[in-house]
Amino acid sequence: MTTNTVSSRARQPGEVDTPYPAPFNIAPPPVTQMKDGQLPHNKIEKFFREGYLVVKDYFTPEDLDPCRKDIEVMVDKLADQLYDAGKVKDLYKEYGLFQRLTKLEEDFTGANVLLFKYQKMPPSFQSLWTNPKLLNLMEQILGPEVAGHPVWNLRTKTPRSEAVNIPWHQDSAYMSNESYDHMIATAWIPFLDTTPENGCMQMARYGHKTGKVAIHECCAGPTWYIMLKEEDMEKTLDVDLKNDIITEPVPYGGFILFNNLIPHRSLPNFSNDIRWSVDLRWQSPNLNYGFYDIQDGVLFRSPNQPNLQPDWDKFFSVDRKEVWRKKYARVGEVSNPEFDTRITGPWIGKWEVVNHNDHTQLFQKYTKVA
């Protein structure tokens, strides 16, 4: 059960005084020779000017359909796990990719959270993350050296589930403060046509231009998500709430490219289908920033290593969500983690908790989070 308490405003660990507009507003010079997957320079300039870019007709079914198949495998494994434990009354094998998790959720509230919490990156997602076209595009934004940022997520947006409605936020507000001064590029890739009805994204264009991370609060409703008030978007980030909030449907095969300072949120899913999507992130490896002290990124491309292969073994040797549980969950509070739908992590310690729920009550501060 969620209860509301509001304390007096004090300086939060996530607040910093220095803005960093340059990395997010100044586009690199145009490339001298275009590679496959790279965009015209005016599109790159638009990305730096508005903070995001919708890219349509970029992927082929051969790029994305294997990811769909691997999601089906992930759901199948979850169904077996829940059924064997007596948590659901049926395996619902007759339902497809866009309905089966919803049926599991009807029997066991939080099935979508379990899949989000314990997902492992299958080979198809690794191939998508290192797609040569995408890495060529990242060179236009980050330079010739490109690394994968450790935070990636498969979004399990089942219909009418409050647990997967993500409020306004800036991505940097989830990350360690050292991330505030450099570009982390995200591709939000849906696995179906997204619409306002099924929970497409809304972007607050130009919200990155000040180079600031606004004050966020924790946590939204019954979730572990931090939230950014529209009044703070307007006051701190100079967002024009009447003109700069843009709803962005994306067809299958496209994606939204955005930076870590642009405010964004996902709309509720009122359709009958699950809105599957993945967010993948890249950064410059010479900055050597990971995610707090939990996990480092993985090098994908370097001109000094023409035959570079990602060190997946090293990268996947750390499960950041398992580390979260061990570091930030109260001792003795997670007796059966396999079916625990609570999520906690370092971002909760960065911002004032104005809404206590199961996730915030599980949190304990392990070390300083700034």
C-alpha positions in Angstrom: 0.0 0.0 0.0 1.3 3.4 -1.0 1.4 6.3 1.5 2.4 9.9 0.9 4.7 12.0 3.1 6.3 15.2 2.1 9.3 16.6 4.0 10.9 20.0 3.9 13.1 20.5 0.9 16.8 20.0 1.5 19.7 19.8 -0.9 19.7 16.3 -2.5 22.8 14.2 -3.3 21.8 14.3 -7.0 21.9 18.1 -7.2 25.0 19.8 -8.7 25.7 23.5 -9.1 27.6 23.4 -12.4 25.6 23.0 -15.7 27.3 21.3 -18.7 25.5 22.5 -21.8 28.4 22.1 -24.3 28.5 18.3 -24.7 24.8 18.2 -25.4 24.4 21.3 -27.7 27.4 21.4 -29.9 27.3 19.0 -32.8 30.6 17.5 -34.0 31.8 18.4 -37.5 30.3 16.4 -40.4 32.0 13.2 -41.4 34.1 13.3 -44.5 32.9 10.1 -45.9 29.4 8.7 -45.1 29.2 5.1 -43.8 26.2 2.8 -43.9 23.6 3.8 -41.3 25.0 7.3 -40.8 22.6 10.2 -41.1 22.8 13.5 -43.0 24.6 16.1 -41.0 21.4 18.3 -40.7 19.8 15.3 -38.8 22.8 15.2 -36.4 22.5 18.9 -35.9 18.8 18.5 -35.1 19.6 15.8 -32.6 22.0 18.2 -30.8 19.6 21.1 -31.2 16.4 19.4 -30.0 17.9 16.7 -27.7 16.4 13.8 -29.6 15.6 12.5 -33.1 13.0 10.1 -34.5 14.7 7.8 -37.0 12.2 5.8 -39.2 12.8 2.9 -41.5 16.2 2.2 -40.1 16.1 -1.5 -39.3 15.0 -4.5 -41.4 12.8 -7.3 -40.1 16.0 -9.4 -40.1 17.5 -7.0 -37.6 14.6 -7.0 -35.2 12.6 -10.2 -35.6 15.3 -12.3 -33.8 14.8 -10.1 -30.8 11.1 -10.8 -30.9 11.8 -14.5 -30.9 14.2 -14.2 -27.9 11.6 -12.2 -26.0 9.2 -15.1 -26.6 11.8 -17.4 -25.1 12.2 -15.2 -22.1 8.4 -15.1 -21.5 8.3 -18.9 -21.9 11.0 -19.4 -19.3 9.1 -17.1 -16.9 5.9 -18.9 -17.5 7.5 -22.2 -16.6 9.0 -20.8 -13.5 5.7 -19.3 -12.3 3.7 -22.4 -13.1 6.2 -24.8 -11.4 5.9 -22.6 -8.3 2.1 -22.6 -8.4 2.0 -18.9 -9.0 -0.1 -19.1 -12.2 -2.8 -21.5 -13.1 -1.9 -22.0 -16.8 1.2 -21.6 -19.1 -0.9 -19.7 -21.7 1.1 -21.2 -24.5 -1.7 -20.4 -27.0 -1.1 -16.7 -26.5 1.5 -14.9 -28.6 4.2 -12.3 -28.0 1.9 -9.4 -27.5 -0.6 -11.1 -25.1 1.1 -13.9 -23.1 2.8 -11.9 -20.5 -0.5 -10.1 -19.9 -2.2 -13.4 -19.1 0.6 -14.3 -16.7 0.2 -10.9 -15.1 -3.5 -11.5 -14.5 -2.6 -14.6 -12.4 0.5 -13.2 -10.7 0.6 -9.4 -10.3 4.1 -8.3 -11.0 5.0 -10.9 -13.7 6.0 -8.0 -15.9 8.3 -6.7 -13.2 9.9 -10.1 -12.7 10.7 -10.2 -16.4 12.2 -6.7 -16.3 14.1 -7.5 -13.1 15.7 -10.8 -14.1 16.2 -10.4 -17.8 19.5 -11.5 -19.4 20.6 -10.1 -22.7 20.2 -12.7 -25.4 22.5 -12.9 -28.4 20.0 -11.2 -30.7 20.1 -8.1 -28.4 23.9 -8.2 -28.4 23.8 -8.2 -32.2 21.4 -5.2 -32.2 23.5 -3.3 -29.7 26.6 -3.8 -31.9 24.8 -3.4 -35.2 27.4 -1.9 -37.6 24.9 0.7 -38.8 24.2 1.8 -35.2 27.9 2.0 -34.4 28.5 4.1 -37.5 25.8 6.4 -36.3 27.3 6.6 -32.9 30.6 7.6 -34.4 28.8 10.7 -35.7 27.8 11.6 -32.2 30.5 10.3 -29.9 33.6 10.0 -32.2 35.5 7.1 -33.5 35.6 5.2 -30.1 32.3 3.8 -29.0 31.4 1.8 -25.9 28.2 0.4 -24.6 26.9 1.9 -21.4 26.0 -0.7 -18.8 22.4 0.3 -18.4 20.1 -1.4 -20.9 16.5 -2.5 -20.4 13.8 -4.5 -22.1 10.6 -2.7 -21.4 7.7 -5.0 -20.4 4.8 -2.5 -20.9 1.7 -4.7 -20.4 -1.7 -3.0 -20.9 -3.1 -1.0 -18.0 -0.3 -1.7 -15.6 0.7 1.1 -13.4 4.0 -0.6 -12.6 5.3 0.1 -16.2 4.2 3.7 -16.6 7.3 5.8 -16.5 6.9 9.5 -15.5 8.9 12.5 -16.7 12.6 12.2 -15.9 16.1 12.8 -17.3 18.2 9.7 -17.6 21.1 11.3 -15.8 19.0 11.6 -12.7 19.2 7.8 -12.4 22.9 7.7 -12.9 25.9 8.8 -10.8 26.6 12.5 -10.8 29.8 12.0 -12.7 27.7 11.3 -15.8 26.2 14.8 -15.9 29.0 16.3 -18.0 29.1 13.9 -20.9 26.9 12.5 -23.6 25.2 9.1 -23.2 23.3 8.4 -26.4 20.2 6.2 -26.1 18.3 4.4 -28.8 14.7 3.5 -27.7 13.7 0.7 -30.1 10.1 -0.6 -30.1 9.2 -4.1 -31.3 5.9 -3.0 -32.8 4.3 0.1 -34.2 3.9 2.5 -31.2 0.9 4.8 -30.9 -0.5 7.1 -28.2 -2.9 4.3 -27.4 -0.3 1.7 -26.7 2.2 3.8 -24.8 4.5 5.6 -27.1 7.0 8.1 -25.9 6.7 11.8 -25.2 9.7 14.1 -25.4 10.3 17.6 -24.0 12.4 19.0 -26.8 15.1 21.6 -26.0 15.0 20.4 -22.4 18.7 19.6 -22.5 19.9 23.0 -23.6 20.7 24.4 -20.1 23.0 21.5 -19.5 21.3 21.0 -16.1 19.9 18.0 -14.2 16.7 19.2 -12.5 15.5 18.2 -9.1 13.7 14.9 -9.2 11.6 13.1 -6.5 11.1 9.5 -5.6 9.1 7.4 -6.2 6.1 7.5 -8.6 3.0 5.7 -7.3 3.7 2.1 -6.5 6.9 2.0 -8.6 10.7 2.5 -8.2 10.7 5.3 -10.8 11.9 8.8 -10.0 9.8 11.7 -11.3 10.3 15.2 -12.6 7.6 17.8 -12.0 6.5 19.8 -15.1 6.9 23.0 -13.1 10.6 22.1 -12.6 11.0 21.3 -16.3 9.7 24.7 -17.0 11.6 26.6 -14.2 14.9 24.8 -14.3 15.2 23.4 -17.9 13.3 26.2 -19.7 10.8 23.8 -21.3 7.9 25.4 -22.9 5.1 23.1 -21.7 2.7 24.3 -24.4 4.9 23.9 -27.4 7.8 21.6 -26.5 6.0 18.5 -25.3 5.9 16.2 -28.4 4.2 12.8 -28.7 6.3 10.6 -30.9 4.7 7.4 -32.4 7.4 5.2 -33.9 6.8 2.5 -36.6 8.4 -0.9 -36.3 11.9 -0.6 -37.8 12.4 2.9 -36.4 13.7 4.3 -33.1 14.1 7.4 -31.0 17.6 8.6 -30.4 18.0 10.9 -27.4 20.6 12.2 -24.9 20.7 11.7 -21.2 19.5 15.2 -20.3 16.3 15.4 -22.4 13.1 14.9 -20.3 10.9 12.1 -21.5 8.2 9.8 -20.4 6.1 6.9 -21.7 2.3 7.2 -22.0 0.0 4.5 -20.5 -0.8 1.5 -22.6 -4.5 1.3 -23.1 -4.4 -1.1 -26.0 -4.8 -4.9 -25.9 -1.1 -5.6 -26.8 2.1 -5.5 -24.9 4.3 -2.6 -26.0 7.7 -4.3 -26.1 10.8 -2.0 -26.5 14.4 -2.0 -25.6 16.7 0.9 -24.7 20.3 0.6 -25.5 23.0 3.2 -24.6 26.5 4.2 -25.9 29.1 6.5 -24.6 32.7 7.5 -25.3 35.0 4.9 -23.7 37.8 7.4 -22.9 35.5 8.9 -20.3 35.5 5.5 -18.6 32.3 6.1 -16.7 30.1 3.1 -15.8 27.2 2.9 -13.5 28.2 4.0 -9.9 30.7 1.5 -8.8 28.6 -1.4 -10.0 29.5 -2.1 -13.6 31.7 -0.8 -16.4 30.8 -0.4 -20.0 31.9 -2.6 -22.8 34.1 -1.4 -25.7 32.5 -1.8 -29.1 34.7 0.1 -31.5 38.2 1.7 -31.6 40.2 2.8 -34.6 43.3 1.3 -32.8 41.6 -2.1 -32.7 40.2 -2.9 -36.2 39.3 -6.5 -35.2 37.9 -5.6 -31.8 35.4 -8.1 -30.4 33.3 -7.0 -27.4 34.4 -8.6 -24.1 31.0 -10.0 -23.4 32.3 -12.4 -20.7 33.6 -9.6 -18.6 30.6 -7.5 -19.1 28.1 -10.2 -18.3 30.1 -11.3 -15.3 28.3 -8.5 -13.4 24.5 -8.5 -13.1 23.8 -5.0 -12.0 20.3 -5.7 -10.8 21.6 -8.5 -8.6 24.3 -6.2 -7.2 21.5 -3.6 -6.5 19.6 -6.2 -4.5 22.7 -7.2 -2.5 23.9 -3.6 -1.8 20.6 -1.6 -1.5 18.0 -4.1 -0.1 17.6 -4.1 3.6 19.3 -7.2 5.2 16.8 -10.0 5.6 14.1 -8.3 3.5 14.5 -10.5 0.4 14.0 -14.1 1.5 12.6 -15.3 -1.8 14.2 -13.1 -4.5 13.0 -15.3 -7.4 9.5 -14.0 -7.0 10.2 -10.6 -5.3 8.7 -7.9 -7.4 10.3 -5.0 -5.5 13.2 -3.1 -7.1 15.7 -0.9 -5.3 18.9 0.8 -6.3 21.2 3.8 -5.8 19.1 6.4 -7.6 16.6 6.2 -4.6 19.3 7.7 -2.4 19.9 10.6 -4.8 16.5 12.2 -4.4 14.0 13.1 -1.8 11.5 10.3 -1.1 8.1 12.1 -1.2 6.1 8.9 -1.8 6.9 5.8 0.3 6.1 2.4 -1.1 7.4 -1.2 -1.1 10.4 -0.2 -3.2 11.5 2.7 -1.2 10.9 0.8 2.1 13.2 -1.9 0.8 16.0 0.6 0.1 18.9 1.1 2.4 21.8 3.4 1.7 24.9 1.4 1.1 27.5 4.1 0.3 27.2 7.6 -0.9 25.5 7.7 -4.3 26.9 10.9 -5.7 
